[in-house]
Amino acid sequence: ALPRCAFTRLLFGQSPSSQKTFVMASEANTSTIEEPVSETIMRDVRVVGRRLGLVILPGITSERIKAELRDWELWGPLFICMTLAVILSVESKDKASLVFSILFIVIWLGSAIVTINAQLLGAQMSFFQTLCLLGYCVFPLLVSAFLCLIFNNFVPSTLAAVLRVVAVGVSFLWSLWAASSFLADARMPEGRTLLALYPAVLFYLSIAWMVLVGLRPASSAGVPATPPAGTTPAVNETVASMVVSLVS
């Protein structure tokens, strides 16, 4: 069994440097217990915005990645997951609760599976640090969901279908690029980076497919249109003639 300190580092990524920083902050009386709630919220919002910037522009130095991930949090990934789930559930209408539940489970369970796979392959990152960065990398797919809503409402149907595919495809590649940039800094053993990226490809591809399918207009989502009055007999005669010709 793992020692307690090793298991704690595996989950939370505690390191001597972070513990030293915590001690120094405590000695300097930088406690945030007495600060206003609005200041606490704005500080968390700034942290989330800064980390979203790392996903939008993932080509950054490894030192900055380490500095950001040392103090991990799950508020940003939770906000991204909830927003994307709400968008898809509202568009599905009749099966809103089912779509919300499925997407919520796919994101968090998929992130956990990708994280455990990376840990088993020797990634030098804690469980929650990897979970945090994978959740932030879903942000490009959230942007593509908003773009699909715009295309459905303001663009002709044929052009909108093409734009949806392009937007979701680009966002999928962007999410994968950001995740690969983060995982490349995890100091994987040589030859195991691709093995760690393969589940990430499936993870982001499944979310991209749900966005693409879930945001189709109702007319193209497989719902049959009601035939005009007076056309049913003609259709029945056509089907009957086809059956007779096949039998004969």
C-alpha positions as CSV (number, residue, x, y, z in Angstrom):
1,A,0.0,0.0,0.0
2,L,1.1,3.6,-0.6
3,P,2.2,5.6,2.4
4,R,-0.3,8.2,3.4
5,C,2.0,11.1,2.3
6,A,2.5,9.5,-1.1
7,F,-1.2,8.9,-1.6
8,T,-1.9,12.5,-0.7
9,R,0.6,13.8,-3.3
10,L,-0.9,11.4,-5.9
11,L,-4.4,12.9,-5.3
12,F,-3.7,16.6,-4.5
13,G,-0.2,17.3,-5.8
14,Q,1.2,18.6,-2.6
15,S,4.9,19.3,-2.9
16,P,7.5,20.7,-0.6
17,S,7.5,24.0,-2.5
18,S,3.7,24.4,-2.2
19,Q,3.9,23.5,1.5
20,K,6.6,26.1,2.0
21,T,4.5,28.7,0.2
22,F,1.6,27.9,2.4
23,V,3.7,28.3,5.6
24,M,5.1,31.6,4.4
25,A,1.6,32.9,3.6
26,S,0.4,31.8,7.0
27,E,3.3,33.5,8.7
28,A,2.6,36.7,6.7
29,N,-1.0,36.7,8.0
30,T,-2.4,36.6,4.5
31,S,-5.6,34.8,5.6
32,T,-8.7,35.5,3.4
33,I,-11.2,34.5,6.1
34,E,-12.2,38.1,6.8
35,E,-12.2,39.4,3.2
36,P,-15.6,40.3,1.6
37,V,-17.4,37.6,-0.4
38,S,-17.4,39.8,-3.5
39,E,-13.6,39.9,-3.4
40,T,-13.3,36.2,-3.0
41,I,-15.6,35.6,-5.9
42,M,-13.7,38.0,-8.2
43,R,-10.4,36.4,-7.3
44,D,-11.8,33.0,-8.3
45,V,-13.2,34.5,-11.5
46,R,-9.8,35.9,-12.4
47,V,-8.2,32.6,-11.7
48,V,-10.7,30.8,-14.0
49,G,-10.2,33.4,-16.7
50,R,-6.5,33.1,-16.5
51,R,-6.6,29.4,-16.9
52,L,-9.1,29.6,-19.8
53,G,-6.4,31.8,-21.4
54,L,-4.0,28.9,-21.1
55,V,-6.5,26.7,-23.1
56,I,-7.1,29.3,-25.7
57,L,-3.4,29.8,-26.2
58,P,-1.8,26.5,-25.1
59,G,1.7,27.2,-26.6
60,I,3.1,28.5,-23.3
61,T,6.1,27.7,-21.1
62,S,6.1,24.7,-18.8
63,E,7.0,26.9,-15.8
64,R,3.7,28.8,-16.1
65,I,1.8,25.5,-16.5
66,K,3.4,24.2,-13.3
67,A,2.6,27.4,-11.5
68,E,-1.1,27.3,-12.5
69,L,-1.6,23.6,-11.8
70,R,0.1,23.6,-8.5
71,D,-3.0,25.4,-7.1
72,W,-5.7,23.3,-8.8
73,E,-9.5,24.0,-8.6
74,L,-12.6,22.5,-10.1
75,W,-14.9,25.5,-10.3
76,G,-13.9,26.3,-13.8
77,P,-14.4,22.8,-15.2
78,L,-17.7,22.6,-13.3
79,F,-18.9,25.8,-14.9
80,I,-17.9,24.7,-18.3
81,C,-19.6,21.3,-17.9
82,M,-22.8,22.8,-16.5
83,T,-23.1,25.4,-19.2
84,L,-22.6,22.9,-22.0
85,A,-25.0,20.5,-20.4
86,V,-27.7,23.2,-20.1
87,I,-27.3,24.2,-23.7
88,L,-27.7,20.7,-25.0
89,S,-30.6,19.9,-22.6
90,V,-32.5,23.0,-23.6
91,E,-32.1,22.2,-27.3
92,S,-33.3,18.6,-26.8
93,K,-36.5,19.7,-25.1
94,D,-38.4,16.4,-24.6
95,K,-35.3,14.6,-23.2
96,A,-33.7,17.5,-21.4
97,S,-33.0,15.7,-18.1
98,L,-31.6,12.6,-19.9
99,V,-29.2,14.7,-22.1
100,F,-28.0,16.7,-19.1
101,S,-27.3,13.6,-17.1
102,I,-25.5,11.8,-19.9
103,L,-23.3,14.8,-20.7
104,F,-22.5,15.4,-17.1
105,I,-21.5,11.8,-16.6
106,V,-19.5,11.6,-19.8
107,I,-17.4,14.7,-18.9
108,W,-16.6,13.8,-15.4
109,L,-16.3,10.0,-15.8
110,G,-14.3,10.4,-19.0
111,S,-12.0,12.9,-17.3
112,A,-11.4,10.4,-14.5
113,I,-10.7,7.6,-16.9
114,V,-8.2,9.6,-18.9
115,T,-6.6,10.8,-15.6
116,I,-6.2,7.3,-14.2
117,N,-4.8,6.1,-17.5
118,A,-2.2,8.9,-17.4
119,Q,-1.3,8.1,-13.8
120,L,-0.8,4.4,-14.6
121,L,1.5,5.4,-17.5
122,G,3.7,7.3,-15.1
123,A,2.5,10.9,-15.5
124,Q,4.1,13.2,-12.9
125,M,0.9,15.0,-12.1
126,S,-1.7,14.5,-9.3
127,F,-5.2,13.1,-10.0
128,F,-7.0,16.4,-9.4
129,Q,-4.4,18.5,-11.3
130,T,-5.0,16.3,-14.4
131,L,-8.8,16.4,-13.8
132,C,-8.6,20.2,-13.7
133,L,-6.7,20.6,-16.9
134,L,-8.9,18.1,-18.8
135,G,-12.0,20.0,-17.7
136,Y,-10.6,23.3,-18.8
137,C,-9.8,21.8,-22.2
138,V,-13.5,21.3,-22.9
139,F,-13.9,25.1,-23.2
140,P,-13.4,25.2,-27.0
141,L,-16.3,22.7,-27.4
142,L,-18.4,25.0,-25.3
143,V,-17.6,27.9,-27.7
144,S,-18.5,25.7,-30.7
145,A,-21.9,25.0,-29.0
146,F,-22.6,28.7,-28.8
147,L,-21.6,29.1,-32.5
148,C,-23.9,26.3,-33.5
149,L,-26.8,28.1,-31.8
150,I,-26.0,31.2,-33.8
151,F,-25.7,29.3,-37.1
152,N,-29.1,27.5,-36.5
153,N,-30.9,30.8,-35.9
154,F,-29.2,33.2,-38.3
155,V,-27.8,31.2,-41.2
156,P,-29.6,29.2,-44.0
157,S,-29.9,25.5,-43.1
158,T,-27.5,24.1,-45.7
159,L,-24.8,26.6,-44.9
160,A,-25.5,26.2,-41.2
161,A,-24.9,22.4,-41.4
162,V,-21.5,23.0,-43.0
163,L,-20.5,25.6,-40.5
164,R,-21.5,23.4,-37.6
165,V,-19.3,20.6,-38.7
166,V,-16.4,23.0,-39.3
167,A,-16.9,24.7,-35.9
168,V,-17.1,21.5,-33.9
169,G,-14.2,20.0,-35.8
170,V,-11.9,22.9,-35.2
171,S,-12.9,23.0,-31.5
172,F,-12.2,19.3,-31.1
173,L,-8.7,19.8,-32.5
174,W,-8.2,22.8,-30.3
175,S,-9.2,20.9,-27.2
176,L,-7.0,18.0,-28.1
177,W,-4.1,20.4,-28.8
178,A,-4.5,22.1,-25.4
179,A,-4.7,18.7,-23.6
180,S,-1.7,17.4,-25.4
181,S,0.3,20.5,-24.5
182,F,-0.5,20.0,-20.8
183,L,0.1,16.2,-20.9
184,A,3.4,16.7,-22.6
185,D,4.6,18.6,-19.6
186,A,3.7,15.7,-17.3
187,R,7.1,14.0,-17.8
188,M,5.8,10.8,-19.2
189,P,8.2,7.9,-19.7
190,E,9.5,7.7,-23.2
191,G,7.1,6.1,-25.7
192,R,4.0,6.5,-23.5
193,T,2.8,9.9,-24.5
194,L,0.7,8.6,-27.3
195,L,-0.8,5.9,-25.1
196,A,-1.9,8.7,-22.7
197,L,-3.4,10.8,-25.6
198,Y,-5.4,8.0,-27.1
199,P,-8.2,8.0,-24.4
200,A,-8.1,11.8,-24.5
201,V,-8.9,11.7,-28.2
202,L,-11.9,9.4,-27.6
203,F,-13.0,11.6,-24.7
204,Y,-13.1,14.9,-26.6
205,L,-14.4,13.2,-29.7
206,S,-17.4,11.8,-27.8
207,I,-18.2,15.3,-26.5
208,A,-17.8,16.9,-29.9
209,W,-20.1,14.3,-31.4
210,M,-22.7,15.0,-28.7
211,V,-22.5,18.8,-29.5
212,L,-22.8,18.2,-33.2
213,V,-25.8,15.8,-32.9
214,G,-27.5,17.6,-30.1
215,L,-27.5,21.0,-31.8
216,R,-29.0,19.9,-35.1
217,P,-32.2,21.7,-36.1
218,A,-35.4,19.8,-35.4
219,S,-36.1,19.4,-39.2
220,S,-32.8,17.5,-39.6
221,A,-32.8,15.6,-36.4
222,G,-34.7,12.7,-37.8
223,V,-38.2,13.9,-36.9
224,P,-40.5,13.0,-39.8
225,A,-42.6,15.8,-41.1
226,T,-46.4,15.5,-41.2
227,P,-47.5,14.8,-44.8
228,P,-49.9,17.2,-46.4
229,A,-53.5,16.3,-46.5
230,G,-54.5,14.3,-49.5
231,T,-51.1,12.7,-50.2
232,T,-51.5,9.6,-48.1
233,P,-53.5,7.6,-50.7
234,A,-50.9,8.4,-53.4
235,V,-48.1,7.2,-51.1
236,N,-50.1,4.0,-50.3
237,E,-50.6,3.2,-53.9
238,T,-46.9,3.7,-54.7
239,V,-45.9,1.4,-51.8
240,A,-48.4,-1.2,-52.9
241,S,-47.2,-1.2,-56.5
242,M,-43.6,-1.6,-55.3
243,V,-44.6,-4.6,-53.2
244,V,-46.5,-6.2,-56.0
245,S,-43.6,-5.8,-58.4
246,L,-41.2,-7.3,-55.9
247,V,-43.5,-10.3,-55.3
248,S,-44.0,-11.0,-59.0
